[in-house]
Amino acid sequence: MPGPAKSEPFMLSPAQMAQAAEDAAYAKATGKPLKSFLLGLTAGGYIALGFVFFVTSQVGASGLAWSGAARVLGGIVFATGLVLVVLTGAELFTSSTLTLTARASGRITWGQLFGNWCVVYLANFLGAMTMVALVYLAGTWHNAHGRWGAVVLDTSLAKLQHSFLEAFTLGVLCNLLVCLAVWAGYSGRTTTDKILAVTMPIALFVSAGFEHSVANMFMVPLGLLIKGTAGAGFWRDAGIDQAAYADLTWPDFLLHNLAPVTLGNIVGGGVMIGILYWTIFHYVDGSPKRPPAGEQRGPRR
């Protein structure tokens, strides 16, 4: 008579999480580009929706004694975006930097890695811009007598006030936390587990003002669109001066924010989380895991 079936562990061990992360990275880098592109579109949109939630939570909070608590609240609600990414299997560039683990193990080539990054990055941008168009056309930025749009403008302008080094470092700090959130999510077996694992690291990075390249693909273009098209009534109702946003321009966004933040995101997520944990559980342990049956390892280059 067969004995009782063994139950699965309540959560994965750290070593199992490292293997799960590497397997997921391999699957992303070797999957169909069209699939990655479509999943990247959704990820860009979900992160944008997280920022919509954040902006809504910040209306009326500026200058108040509890604005720090409001920022924490904003971080918690923004986490909705990454929760949707994790639960739906969407492909987000910042977490796709973890494919460096599969490259370190020789399971993918540099061409596969960079090809996947390019496809996902472009798709994230298009997904974010789609949400920019929808939110703008819906007139959401007029909410609360224009104060919703004012939060977008103030947040966007603040992102362009950093030096290149500051923006890079803020990108490192951000994606260290994003990839920690995704990595921790691999330990969970239920939807609740994954939501809890993801939420607080994301709340930390948002409330501290760290920089996320894909989130910025939504926020700053929306701010630029509002700045360039809002009529006099908007500026009057919101109580802000259009001239104060003169530094909010496309060149400043692309060169002084998006470029350094993207580079920082690669270092913070791919190197400081992905390669660090690969080194601990694959290299230091001295017991590298074998690839799934039938899988061929890529050449080491």
Steps between C-alpha positions, in 0.01 A plus 500: 500500500656835396594742773365852530606740227772740596377855522690776323706731722321809626754716321810455289841512665743779400693257278178386333399863448832563325441204271140609430621850411764362264251264333256788451781712352590219258138464393471875432819525299429194285127555449329640193575872452136570412388350830755711689386809308133448582574422864724808507212717377287385791781556751549859385128559538478339845788707638333810355179410681701471821616857447140612436417357843804675650408840355144469630630430850718814493235757407481750787798353688764755397631711786299323769663374819401143412626513141768241589225259598322591178811398306502165674133458412587594142769231495260236628237575238763527223597140580174402330686537171773247581250266665310488169826438313596209728156337509437521125849404384557832324857586396648810660842627395616570854436142616623363165846621600508180706566310175864569583474193725428273202789663309735443795408129493564481126140407425446794262724708274564874522296537183198332659535714811527835322236401246251431778589823681445708185165341418369535855631856543333617178177321589498651849542846348212448256280358776574799723433745216169328430396573857624859464262544206207336678542695825545825310200448273288397799570841656620342824758776536215750555388317816486697827494831311825418323689397814530144366685636199708725725628193687605349165681819402676542836604134512625509140699819552661364817625198305693728263675696776755226577855496368596206275674328792204554733255365243724197441532428872127545560447248219736255671314531831163467332565182309685341787165514679287409198706190428506410869121517491480277192764263644312473830181437304650176369485362855122521519253230405178704514372829363503646850863396549608676183306819572651529849852429371475767231321786674733631769827514299311693232347732759851567631645600163209722402471681834877561505494653151715241324480489118332231287556528124168347392295701751670815369396404146145576612534781751733739317340474152161564662646806673647619169165453327313694767760778497482534123123493454327625817300816460504806722205366700699198616791708629262740674289227664807301610664811642834441329713699252579343164836680491612300806518190280731643232760231575251222430608408145543184292881532465538540877278198558679271254859607574495604864245257640408199288855417385675510841204343681492210252872437550453516876209257482722249317769522767260497796291206381716295269830532686425581865216248526524256210876450481542525879257217572626299202849526652376390843286205398661389174869585523581502873289192574699317234196305390358663187158372406454312177275652237160337441503177299553557130628854546831591343732741672611794290871557435695685762618825347 
